[in-house]
Amino acid sequence: MRFVLFVHSLVSDWNHGNAHFLRGVVRDLLARGHEVRVHEPADGWSLTNLLAEPDGPTVLEEIGAVFPELSSTAYGPDGPDLDAALDGADVVLVHEWNPPELVARIGRARAAGGRFRLLFHDTHHRSVTRPDDMAAYDLSAYDGVLAFGAAVAERYRAMGWSRAVWTWHEAADARLFRPLPETAPERDLVWIGNWGDDERTAELHEFLLDPVRRLGLSADVHGVRYPEAARRALADAGIRYRGWLPNHRVPEIFARHRVTVHVPRRPYVQALPGIPTIRVFEALACGIPLVSAPWDDVEGLFTPGEDFLLARSGREMAEALGCLLSDPAAAARLARQGRETVLSRHTCAHRVDQLLGICAELGAPGSFLALAEVS
């Protein structure tokens, strides 16, 4: 089958976590013998910011070496040549960070007799926090929506934005995200995430900075969009701010630390329960013990207490971290179970299985043969 993807970026993951999952899905489709063509803007903000990093050009070369099978076609300000891009397509996936005009253009191509099946892919909380933005997308010619959580899927149904919606969670690329037993831990705790938008500032103080300070842990933070006040707060807590971390280096960083934490953004906790960030999948796949701030796993993706520990307050977070760091055997059991759960249910290969099933359900050209190969 020929898959065509329109994304913000496959090349860059600077403040663009969707690239993590997209890379894993594309790699798995290619490994199964499918053809995949990816299109992205040449001047996208993620790639522009990556290249502005001191080591940006070097990292870009590194990404090419780590993912030699991945490639994308960059288009200019006038947008992609859709006649060429859609030629021979069986399934087209359009990510929600594309501008509404492009989303509409691709829909018109489908309505004008395109043989391909057309899916919209939503991996953000804007359906709840900025519904007017999402209502601006014309999905009338789309065959359905892939939503990265049941709460987002239900929002599409309630608003009547799509004729069909499937819950399609993110997942870990298990070939990349794995334990590195040859790398010895050097520090206690690491957190990988962005500060920005004031969506979890109070939570970061309660569940990260204060417990680290209280326990006197050696701790590192990686991410972008940290204002000066945030950097001062990290320093006051004794935490080293390490800046942007390219995603392909994450397994090594996890391996150099004994424990990590999950601090979800407020919109996911309050309005969209059940949706973890992709960091949860990646951390557990790497076999690092994880303690999470309050997060209601209403979809039963994991088992709290077995795959990760749940802390309902800053005090509980400090207690859980202290227990794991003082009991390596318990930490190892937790990490082992979390990884087993990811490998059994939450890899990009599992999501590709589901995608191929959806394609077959929609009668996409070639999909029944592809599904038979999976079975």
Phi, psi and omega per residue, in radians:
M1 nan 2.622 3.077
R2 -1.847 2.007 3.085
F3 -1.742 2.369 3.062
V4 -2.134 2.198 -3.100
L5 -2.040 2.371 2.998
F6 -1.989 1.973 -3.009
V7 -2.296 2.917 3.027
H8 -1.209 -0.817 3.040
S9 -2.859 2.366 2.913
L10 -1.705 -0.504 -3.062
V11 -1.270 -0.775 -3.002
S12 -1.923 2.384 3.012
D13 -2.003 0.367 3.089
W14 -1.159 1.940 -3.092
N15 0.927 0.547 -3.046
H16 -2.459 1.280 -3.085
G17 -1.119 -0.346 3.124
N18 -1.080 -0.462 3.130
A19 -1.074 -0.563 -3.120
H20 -1.016 -0.913 -3.090
F21 -1.205 -0.750 -3.114
L22 -1.056 -0.715 3.108
R23 -1.060 -0.779 -3.124
G24 -1.109 -0.709 3.129
V25 -1.156 -0.794 3.135
V26 -1.088 -0.754 3.131
R27 -1.049 -0.719 -3.109
D28 -1.238 -0.684 3.090
L29 -1.072 -0.752 3.130
L30 -1.120 -0.705 -3.126
A31 -1.102 -0.447 3.134
R32 -1.550 0.019 3.082
G33 1.660 0.102 3.095
H34 -1.405 2.772 3.050
E35 -1.698 2.347 -3.122
V36 -2.296 2.216 3.059
R37 -2.074 2.260 -3.080
V38 -2.076 2.365 3.128
H39 -2.153 2.382 -3.138
E40 -2.589 2.704 3.136
P41 -1.192 2.465 -3.131
A42 -1.199 -0.468 -3.079
D43 -1.962 0.522 -3.136
G44 -1.044 2.583 -3.045
W45 -1.120 -0.544 -3.128
S46 -1.179 -0.837 3.124
L47 -1.151 -0.679 3.122
T48 -1.055 -0.744 3.126
N49 -1.248 -0.621 3.072
L50 -1.033 -0.825 -3.104
L51 -1.194 -0.328 3.098
A52 -1.437 -0.234 3.068
E53 -1.160 2.594 -3.116
P54 -0.923 -0.658 3.139
D55 -1.866 0.372 -3.049
G56 -0.943 -0.941 -3.132
P57 -1.038 -0.651 3.116
T58 -1.143 -0.741 3.124
V59 -1.099 -0.670 3.135
L60 -1.075 -0.710 3.070
E61 -1.146 -0.673 3.116
E62 -1.060 -0.778 -3.141
I63 -1.033 -0.730 3.107
G64 -1.104 -0.589 3.133
A65 -1.320 -0.636 -3.132
V66 -1.267 -0.615 -3.106
F67 -2.106 1.147 -3.058
P68 -1.119 -0.387 -3.105
E69 -1.436 -0.203 -3.077
L70 -1.614 2.471 3.042
S71 -2.703 2.783 3.091
S72 -2.517 2.760 3.082
T73 -1.803 2.120 -3.126
A74 -1.563 2.435 3.103
Y75 -2.120 2.750 -3.063
G76 -1.528 -2.949 -3.046
P77 -1.101 -0.353 3.117
D78 -1.435 -0.048 3.125
G79 1.565 3.029 -3.106
P80 -1.297 2.731 2.989
D81 -1.369 1.719 -3.016
L82 -1.188 -0.558 3.120
D83 -1.038 -0.767 -3.139
A84 -1.295 -0.735 -3.060
A85 -1.137 -0.648 -3.054
L86 -1.629 -0.048 -3.114
D87 -1.065 2.114 3.101
G88 1.353 0.128 -3.097
A89 -1.210 2.447 3.009
D90 -1.747 -0.725 3.138
V91 -2.376 2.325 3.121
V92 -2.118 2.214 3.086
L93 -1.949 2.239 -3.123
V94 -2.082 2.057 -3.079
H95 -1.392 2.639 -3.005
E96 -1.230 -0.222 3.086
W97 -1.446 0.064 3.011
N98 -1.319 2.606 3.120
P99 -1.153 2.598 -3.123
P100 -0.947 -0.588 -3.120
E101 -1.108 -0.738 3.132
L102 -1.200 -0.703 3.101
V103 -1.014 -0.745 -3.136
A104 -1.197 -0.719 3.137
R105 -1.045 -0.764 -3.134
I106 -1.157 -0.659 3.080
G107 -1.089 -0.704 3.124
R108 -1.136 -0.618 3.100
A109 -1.126 -0.650 3.090
R110 -1.177 -0.783 -3.098
A111 -1.156 -0.463 -3.104
A112 -1.410 0.142 3.068
G113 2.033 0.251 3.112
G114 -1.064 2.328 -3.103
R115 -1.385 -0.250 -3.055
F116 -1.359 2.797 2.982
R117 -1.641 2.454 -2.960
L118 -2.127 2.145 -3.092
L119 -2.198 2.453 3.070
F120 -1.760 2.360 -3.038
H121 -2.038 1.993 -3.089
D122 -1.939 2.106 -3.127
T123 -2.244 0.692 -3.088
H124 -2.529 3.025 -3.121
H125 -1.696 0.168 -3.068
R126 -1.136 -0.385 3.123
S127 -1.049 -0.430 3.105
V128 -1.833 -0.779 -3.034
T129 -1.421 -0.458 3.135
R130 -2.445 1.123 -3.044
P131 -1.075 -0.525 3.128
D132 -1.113 -0.624 3.095
D133 -1.080 -0.786 -3.088
M134 -1.267 -0.561 3.119
A135 -1.160 -0.330 3.136
A136 -1.285 -0.259 3.126
Y137 -1.399 2.226 3.097
D138 -1.568 1.804 -3.122
L139 -1.868 0.307 -3.025
S140 -1.096 -0.489 -3.139
A141 -1.716 0.048 -3.130
Y142 -1.445 2.545 3.125
D143 -1.360 -0.315 3.103
G144 2.937 -3.138 -3.092
V145 -2.157 2.388 2.969
L146 -1.765 1.924 -3.089
A147 -1.879 2.409 -2.994
F148 -1.471 0.379 3.030
G149 -3.040 2.683 -3.105
A150 -1.101 -0.590 -3.139
A151 -1.154 -0.671 3.077
V152 -1.197 -0.727 3.106
A153 -1.039 -0.745 -3.140
E154 -1.143 -0.585 3.101
R155 -1.093 -0.755 3.113
Y156 -1.083 -0.718 3.139
R157 -1.145 -0.785 -3.091
A158 -1.114 -0.633 -3.110
M159 -1.516 -0.137 -3.136
G160 1.188 0.550 -3.087
W161 -1.415 -0.308 -3.080
S162 -2.584 2.638 3.141
R163 -1.308 -0.453 -3.141
A164 -2.604 2.515 -3.117
V165 -2.435 2.358 3.048
W166 -2.137 2.480 3.021
T167 -1.426 2.120 -3.084
W168 -2.319 1.571 -3.075
H169 -1.178 2.706 2.956
E170 -1.200 3.050 -3.083
A171 -2.891 3.102 -3.116
A172 -1.759 2.466 2.968
D173 -1.405 1.736 -2.987
A174 -1.181 -0.307 3.085
R175 -1.290 -0.485 3.131
L176 -1.663 -0.780 -3.052
F177 -1.635 1.796 -3.066
R178 -2.677 2.781 3.079
P179 -1.120 2.609 3.069
L180 -2.133 1.389 -3.027
P181 -1.094 -0.342 3.129
E182 -1.343 -0.185 3.128
T183 -1.757 2.086 -3.084
A184 -1.501 2.427 3.067
P185 -1.067 2.426 3.135
E186 -2.036 -0.375 -3.051
R187 -2.337 2.902 -3.081
D188 -1.351 -0.968 -2.907
L189 -2.353 2.529 3.001
V190 -2.356 2.496 2.981
W191 -2.227 2.297 -3.141
I192 -2.060 1.986 -3.110
G193 3.066 2.910 -3.101
N194 -1.725 2.526 -3.125
W195 -1.376 -0.599 -2.795
G196 -0.809 2.862 2.995
D197 1.254 0.051 3.105
D198 0.983 0.514 -3.132
E199 -1.513 -0.158 3.115
R200 -2.696 0.480 -3.094
T201 -1.043 -0.872 -3.135
A202 -1.104 -0.679 -3.132
E203 -1.156 -0.662 3.114
L204 -1.125 -0.672 3.083
H205 -1.113 -0.803 -3.055
E206 -1.259 -0.729 -2.962
F207 -1.807 -0.085 3.122
L208 -2.216 -1.098 -3.033
L209 -1.128 -0.853 -3.080
D210 -1.134 -0.800 3.099
P211 -1.081 -0.672 3.111
V212 -1.098 -0.761 3.131
R213 -1.131 -0.768 -3.076
R214 -1.111 -0.676 -3.085
L215 -1.580 -0.195 -3.114
G216 1.174 0.695 -3.059
L217 -1.418 2.665 2.912
S218 -1.471 2.113 -2.969
A219 -2.484 2.590 3.114
D220 -2.252 2.591 3.063
V221 -2.248 2.323 3.075
H222 -2.085 2.440 3.086
G223 2.789 -3.105 -3.126
V224 -2.208 3.051 3.105
R225 1.069 0.792 3.041
Y226 -1.741 1.924 3.100
P227 -1.183 2.941 -3.092
E228 -1.024 -0.671 3.131
A229 -1.099 -0.650 3.115
A230 -1.174 -0.703 3.137
R231 -1.153 -0.653 3.094
R232 -1.133 -0.714 -3.139
A233 -1.110 -0.703 3.088
L234 -1.076 -0.804 -3.133
A235 -1.089 -0.710 3.133
D236 -1.102 -0.518 3.126
A237 -1.495 -0.040 -3.123
G238 1.436 0.369 -3.099
I239 -1.770 2.337 3.081
R240 -1.460 2.215 3.050
Y241 -1.600 2.116 -3.001
R242 -1.869 0.015 3.107
G243 1.342 -2.877 -3.065
W244 -1.158 2.452 3.104
L245 -2.143 1.982 3.048
P246 -1.004 2.448 -2.977
N247 -1.069 -0.563 -3.090
H248 -1.233 -0.225 3.087
R249 -1.587 -0.083 -3.055
V250 -1.036 -0.781 -3.133
P251 -0.976 -0.704 3.130
E252 -1.147 -0.704 3.139
I253 -1.154 -0.752 3.063
F254 -1.024 -0.723 -3.094
A255 -1.131 -0.443 -3.113
R256 -1.520 0.062 3.140
H257 -2.262 2.754 -3.037
R258 -1.594 -0.398 -3.063
V259 -2.747 2.727 3.048
T260 -2.369 2.961 3.139
V261 -2.252 2.794 3.052
H262 -2.098 2.133 3.109
V263 -2.164 1.614 -3.058
P264 -1.190 2.671 3.055
R265 -1.214 2.598 -3.040
R266 -0.998 -0.725 -3.132
P267 -1.014 -0.592 -3.140
Y268 -1.271 -0.592 3.141
V269 -1.273 -0.777 -2.992
Q270 -1.527 -0.682 -3.001
A271 -1.967 -0.416 -3.064
L272 -2.300 1.139 -3.113
P273 -1.117 2.659 3.071
G274 1.652 -0.061 -3.101
I275 -1.892 1.887 3.039
P276 -1.474 2.805 2.966
T277 -1.338 2.877 -3.128
I278 -1.125 -0.346 3.130
R279 -1.073 -0.533 3.110
V280 -1.110 -0.841 3.123
F281 -1.062 -0.768 -3.089
E282 -1.163 -0.762 -3.116
A283 -1.101 -0.825 -3.124
L284 -1.148 -0.635 3.098
A285 -1.118 -0.523 3.140
C286 -1.431 -0.091 3.081
G287 1.277 0.636 3.051
I288 -1.892 2.342 3.113
P289 -1.061 2.428 -3.073
L290 -2.221 2.385 3.008
V291 -2.076 2.249 -3.057
S292 -1.887 2.460 2.884
A293 -1.158 2.992 -3.066
P294 -0.903 2.190 3.134
W295 -2.698 2.155 -3.078
D296 -1.637 1.762 -3.110
D297 -1.397 1.232 -3.031
V298 -1.212 -0.300 3.137
E299 -1.626 -0.002 3.070
G300 1.149 0.646 3.129
L301 -1.196 -0.653 -3.115
F302 -2.319 3.077 3.092
T303 -2.072 1.839 3.100
P304 -1.021 2.446 -3.103
G305 1.596 -0.345 3.092
E306 -2.011 -0.798 3.127
D307 -1.577 -0.559 3.095
F308 -2.723 2.905 3.083
L309 -1.752 2.522 -3.128
L310 -1.944 2.233 3.125
A311 -1.996 2.157 -3.096
R312 -1.562 -0.126 -3.140
S313 -2.660 2.922 3.087
G314 -1.072 -0.616 3.116
R315 -1.124 -0.778 3.111
E316 -1.134 -0.607 3.096
M317 -1.088 -0.799 3.132
A318 -1.085 -0.719 3.138
E319 -1.122 -0.770 -3.113
A320 -1.146 -0.757 3.116
L321 -1.102 -0.747 3.120
G322 -1.059 -0.720 3.141
C323 -1.138 -0.784 -3.113
L324 -1.153 -0.705 -3.105
L325 -1.264 -0.413 3.134
S326 -1.662 -0.123 -3.110
D327 -2.305 1.431 -3.100
P328 -0.994 -0.570 -3.131
A329 -1.160 -0.756 3.110
A330 -1.141 -0.698 3.109
A331 -1.087 -0.718 -3.135
A332 -1.149 -0.685 3.113
R333 -1.103 -0.775 -3.140
L334 -1.081 -0.811 -3.129
A335 -1.104 -0.716 -3.117
R336 -1.122 -0.755 -3.131
Q337 -1.184 -0.711 3.112
G338 -1.057 -0.745 3.124
R339 -1.149 -0.732 3.134
E340 -1.061 -0.658 3.120
T341 -1.149 -0.742 3.105
V342 -1.080 -0.822 -3.093
L343 -1.133 -0.475 -3.117
S344 -1.531 -0.329 -2.997
R345 -2.473 -0.388 -2.873
H346 -2.288 0.820 3.027
T347 -1.820 2.881 3.092
C348 -1.082 -0.508 3.078
A349 -1.097 -0.678 3.077
H350 -1.093 -0.707 -3.114
R351 -1.224 -0.580 3.074
V352 -1.190 -0.679 3.029
D353 -0.944 -0.813 -3.122
Q354 -1.141 -0.725 -3.141
L355 -1.074 -0.759 3.130
L356 -1.113 -0.613 3.065
G357 -1.125 -0.699 3.097
I358 -1.140 -0.724 3.110
C359 -1.047 -0.723 3.107
A360 -1.143 -0.702 3.118
E361 -1.049 -0.613 -3.128
L362 -1.496 -0.100 -3.134
G363 1.251 0.573 3.127
A364 -1.099 2.481 3.124
P365 -0.940 2.227 3.125
G366 1.409 -0.054 -3.006
S367 -1.248 -0.578 -3.099
F368 -1.188 -0.661 3.063
L369 -1.121 -0.733 -3.139
A370 -1.127 -0.699 -3.135
L371 -1.177 -0.642 3.110
A372 -1.107 -0.615 3.121
E373 -1.161 -0.652 3.114
V374 -1.149 -0.784 -3.102
S375 -1.159 nan nan
